Structures are given as structure tokens and as C-alpha cells.
């Protein structure tokens, strides 16, 4: 059975049409992502694309059918975007604030986490275990929409979220500022509980099925594996996040 997208309610943070999107960008409105129609003359969206580049807003070129689905076949004029529902922060500011409050910052790096439910659940666990923030790349990551905020039980409204251009740059910055970066990896030589977490730590968590990208595994200071039995070879990423963050909390409290 086909779905009539015209009958579906549109998200409150969806902005579409050339002038509304341009005016929102000019006003400094933060966007999680812009969708621009492929195949139209280059001058059509020149001002929008220039501003998006300046503001480091991720842009995805899509066919008109994608925009029709997003907007319920409204007159989108070839462009639509999701305005951010939460405030985002610079990594430098989050790390500085973390060091001001503790000698042992705890951070989460998200590599390829695109499922909004998982991202929200990870944020909730991070807040419950005293993490100082979540770092996620601008491209290839979950949009923070109402579903993500609901899955986080509101944690995304209080837990600092950093959107960085490149995750490798964030990893290097953390390492240069005294943070031990750990990657979860089923082939790691050490178990999670064997690693000393009584220090500034950032965990890289990878998407289910793929795990942490090999590039980031190589960049990590150490790799860790999580104990597991049975026929499955991986945990759900939000569950794995809960395990590693709880271990950090356990070591620091007991």
C-alpha cells in the first residue's frame, strides 16, 4: 500500500522553500542538514550554498522525489532543511568546561551512528554516567530530531553535543589535550576492565555491523573489547555504550 505523504504531519523543525531557508541561514539559525535538489542551474542556490558552507551546515544533493517525501509534496522549490532542536557547542569549549569541573573528563565519540533511537539512548546513558559531552561528525551521523530527544529522555537538552567537521581532527585535539582515546574493537588485546579509566577518557563507539572505522582504531591510544557470550558477535551500540561508560563510572566511584 502506498503512503500519501500529503496526509502526514511535517516536523516542526522542517524549513523548506528558497526564501525561508535563506532567511533562516542569514538569521544564524542552526541546521542539522540541508537537502538541495540535483540537476537545477548552479545559480539557483548559490547564496544558500555559500552561507551553508560558511556556517558549516551539511548539504546533501538529492533527487526531487526525496524532497517531495520530506515536505509532503509541498512547494519546496528544490530546498529543505532540518533546523537544530538543540544547541551545539565547540569541542574546545566543552573540553575546557570539563577540565574546569573535573580532572577526569569523560567523553563519547560517535563514528557512523545514524539511528536516532540509538543516538538518543547513548545520550541518556552518557548523562547518567556523568559524561561531559558527545562528539559527532557533521556528515554521516544521526539528526537530532524529536525522536532522538525522546529516546534520550530529555538528556540531549542538557548534555553538550559537539558537531565537528572531521572526527579524526577531534581525536587528535583530544589527545593533544591529555585525553586518552579508546576504541572498542572485538580484536583488541585487552578487556575493558583491564584498562585504567581513572584519567581523562574518550570512547569511540562505532555503528552496529561495521564497528569503529579502521582509521580511528589506528588513531586510538588503546583498543578494548567487551566481554560477551553466545552466538552473537556484537552488542547493540547503545548497550555497548552503557557498558563502557558504566565501567568508567565504576572504576572512579569504587
C-alpha positions as CSV (number, residue, x, y, z in Angstrom):
1,X,0.0,0.0,0.0
2,X,1.4,3.4,-1.0
3,X,1.6,6.2,1.5
4,X,0.1,9.6,0.8
5,X,2.8,11.9,2.1
6,X,0.5,14.9,1.9
7,X,-1.5,13.5,4.8
8,X,1.5,13.1,7.1
9,X,2.3,15.9,9.6
10,X,5.5,17.7,8.9
11,X,8.2,18.0,11.6
12,X,8.1,21.4,13.4
13,X,11.8,22.0,12.6
14,X,11.5,21.4,8.8
15,X,12.1,24.6,6.8
16,X,11.5,24.5,3.1
17,X,11.5,26.9,0.1
18,X,14.3,29.1,-1.1
19,X,13.5,32.3,0.7
20,X,12.6,30.7,4.1
21,X,15.8,28.7,4.1
22,X,17.9,31.6,3.0
23,X,16.4,33.9,5.6
24,X,16.9,31.3,8.3
25,X,20.6,30.9,7.4
26,X,21.0,34.7,7.3
27,X,19.5,35.0,10.8
28,X,22.1,32.5,12.1
29,X,19.6,29.6,12.5
30,X,21.5,26.4,13.1
31,X,20.7,23.5,10.8
32,X,21.4,19.8,11.2
33,X,21.2,19.2,7.4
34,X,20.1,20.9,4.2
35,X,18.7,18.9,1.2
36,X,19.2,20.5,-2.2
37,X,17.7,19.2,-5.4
38,X,20.1,17.8,-8.0
39,X,20.2,19.0,-11.6
40,X,19.0,22.6,-11.2
41,X,21.0,25.5,-12.6
42,X,24.1,26.4,-10.4
43,X,22.9,29.9,-9.7
44,X,19.6,28.7,-8.2
45,X,21.0,28.0,-4.8
46,X,24.3,29.9,-4.9
47,X,23.5,32.2,-1.9
48,X,22.1,29.3,0.1
49,X,25.1,27.1,-0.6
50,X,27.6,29.8,0.2
51,X,26.0,30.6,3.5
52,X,25.7,26.9,4.3
53,X,29.4,26.5,3.6
54,X,30.3,29.4,5.9
55,X,28.1,28.1,8.7
56,X,29.4,24.5,8.2
57,X,26.0,23.1,7.6
58,X,26.0,19.6,6.0
59,X,24.4,19.7,2.5
60,X,23.1,16.7,0.6
61,X,22.2,16.8,-3.0
62,X,19.1,14.7,-3.6
63,X,16.5,13.9,-6.3
64,X,13.2,15.8,-6.3
65,X,11.4,12.7,-5.0
66,X,13.3,12.9,-1.8
67,X,12.3,16.5,-1.2
68,X,8.7,15.6,-2.1
69,X,8.7,13.0,0.6
70,X,10.3,15.3,3.2
71,X,7.8,18.1,2.6
72,X,4.6,16.1,1.8
73,X,4.7,17.3,-1.8
74,X,4.6,21.0,-0.8
75,X,6.2,23.7,-3.0
76,X,9.7,23.2,-1.7
77,X,11.4,25.0,-4.6
78,X,14.2,22.5,-4.5
79,X,15.5,23.0,-1.0
80,X,14.6,22.0,2.5
81,X,16.4,21.6,5.8
82,X,16.0,20.5,9.4
83,X,16.7,23.2,11.9
84,X,18.5,22.1,15.0
85,X,16.3,21.4,18.0
86,X,19.2,21.6,20.4
87,X,22.2,23.9,20.9
88,X,25.6,22.6,19.8
89,X,29.0,23.5,21.2
90,X,32.6,23.9,20.0
91,X,34.8,21.0,21.2
92,X,37.3,23.4,22.7
93,X,34.6,25.0,24.9
94,X,33.2,21.6,26.0
95,X,36.7,20.2,26.9
96,X,37.6,23.5,28.7
97,X,34.4,23.3,30.8
98,X,35.0,19.7,31.5
99,X,38.5,20.3,32.8
100,X,37.2,23.2,34.9
101,X,34.9,20.8,36.7
102,X,36.9,17.6,37.0
103,X,40.4,16.2,36.5
104,X,38.9,13.2,34.7
105,X,36.7,14.3,31.8
106,X,34.6,11.5,30.1
107,X,33.6,11.9,26.5
108,X,31.9,9.9,23.8
109,X,32.9,10.0,20.1
110,X,30.2,8.7,17.6
111,X,31.5,7.0,14.4
112,X,28.8,6.4,11.9
113,X,25.9,6.4,14.4
114,X,22.9,7.2,12.1
115,X,20.0,5.7,14.0
116,X,18.3,8.4,16.0
117,X,17.0,6.0,18.6
118,X,20.4,4.6,19.3
119,X,21.9,8.1,19.4
120,X,19.2,9.2,21.9
121,X,19.8,6.2,24.1
122,X,23.5,6.7,24.1
123,X,23.0,10.3,25.2
124,X,20.8,9.2,28.1
125,X,23.4,6.7,29.2
126,X,26.1,9.4,28.9
127,X,24.2,11.8,31.1
128,X,23.5,9.1,33.7
129,X,27.2,8.2,33.9
130,X,28.4,11.7,34.2
131,X,29.9,12.1,30.7
132,X,30.8,15.6,29.8
133,X,29.7,15.6,26.2
134,X,29.1,13.7,22.9
135,X,31.1,14.4,19.8
136,X,29.6,13.5,16.4
137,X,30.7,14.4,12.8
138,X,28.5,16.7,10.8
139,X,28.2,14.2,7.9
140,X,27.0,10.6,8.3
141,X,25.5,11.0,11.7
142,X,22.1,11.0,13.3
143,X,19.9,14.1,13.0
144,X,18.8,15.3,16.5
145,X,15.1,15.3,15.9
146,X,12.1,14.8,18.3
147,X,12.6,11.0,18.2
148,X,16.2,11.3,19.3
149,X,15.3,13.7,22.1
150,X,12.5,11.4,23.3
151,X,14.8,8.4,23.2
152,X,17.3,10.4,25.3
153,X,14.6,11.1,27.9
154,X,15.5,14.8,27.5
155,X,19.2,14.3,28.1
156,X,20.0,15.9,24.7
157,X,18.6,19.1,26.1
158,X,21.3,19.3,28.8
159,X,24.2,17.1,27.7
160,X,26.7,19.1,25.5
161,X,26.7,17.9,21.9
162,X,29.7,18.8,19.6
163,X,29.3,18.6,15.8
164,X,32.7,18.5,14.2
165,X,33.7,18.6,10.6
166,X,36.1,15.6,10.8
167,X,36.2,13.0,13.6
168,X,40.0,12.5,13.1
169,X,40.6,16.1,13.9
170,X,38.6,15.8,17.1
171,X,40.5,12.7,18.1
172,X,43.9,14.5,17.6
173,X,42.7,17.5,19.5
174,X,41.6,15.4,22.5
175,X,44.9,13.5,22.5
176,X,46.9,16.8,22.4
177,X,45.0,18.0,25.4
178,X,45.6,15.0,27.6
179,X,42.6,12.8,26.9
180,X,43.2,9.1,26.4
181,X,41.1,7.9,23.3
182,X,39.9,4.4,23.4
183,X,38.3,2.4,20.5
184,X,36.0,-0.6,21.1
185,X,37.2,-3.5,18.9
186,X,36.4,-7.2,19.1
187,X,40.0,-8.0,18.2
188,X,41.5,-5.8,21.0
189,X,44.2,-7.4,23.1
190,X,42.8,-6.2,26.4
191,X,39.4,-6.5,28.1
192,X,37.6,-3.3,29.1
193,X,38.1,-3.9,32.9
194,X,41.9,-4.2,32.3
195,X,42.2,-0.6,31.2
196,X,42.8,2.2,33.7
197,X,39.9,4.7,33.3
198,X,40.9,6.9,36.2
199,X,42.1,9.6,33.8
200,X,40.6,11.8,31.1
201,X,39.0,9.4,28.6
202,X,37.0,9.4,25.4
203,X,35.4,6.3,23.9
204,X,34.9,5.9,20.2
205,X,31.7,3.9,19.5
206,X,31.1,2.5,16.0
207,X,27.9,1.7,14.2
208,X,26.5,-1.8,14.5
209,X,27.8,-4.2,11.9
210,X,30.7,-2.0,10.9
211,X,32.2,-1.1,14.3
212,X,34.7,1.6,14.7
213,X,36.4,2.6,11.4
214,X,39.9,1.1,10.9
215,X,41.3,4.6,10.6
216,X,40.1,5.6,14.0
217,X,41.1,2.2,15.5
218,X,44.7,3.0,14.4
219,X,44.5,6.6,15.8
220,X,43.2,5.4,19.3
221,X,45.7,5.2,22.2
222,X,44.3,1.8,23.0
223,X,41.7,-0.6,21.9
224,X,39.4,-2.5,24.3
225,X,37.0,-5.5,23.9
226,X,33.8,-6.0,25.8
227,X,33.1,-9.5,27.4
228,X,30.4,-11.4,25.6
229,X,29.0,-14.9,25.3
230,X,26.6,-16.6,23.0
231,X,26.3,-16.7,19.2
232,X,26.2,-13.0,18.5
233,X,29.4,-11.1,17.7
234,X,28.3,-7.6,18.8
235,X,26.1,-5.7,21.2
236,X,23.6,-3.0,20.1
237,X,25.7,0.2,20.1
238,X,23.7,1.9,22.8
239,X,24.1,-1.2,25.0
240,X,27.8,-1.3,24.4
241,X,28.0,2.4,25.2
242,X,26.3,1.7,28.5
243,X,28.8,-1.0,29.3
244,X,31.9,1.1,28.7
245,X,30.6,4.2,30.4
246,X,29.4,2.2,33.4
247,X,32.9,0.7,33.7
248,X,34.4,4.2,33.8
249,X,31.9,5.2,36.4
250,X,32.6,2.0,38.5
251,X,36.3,2.5,38.5
252,X,36.0,6.1,39.6
253,X,33.5,5.5,42.3
254,X,34.6,2.2,43.9
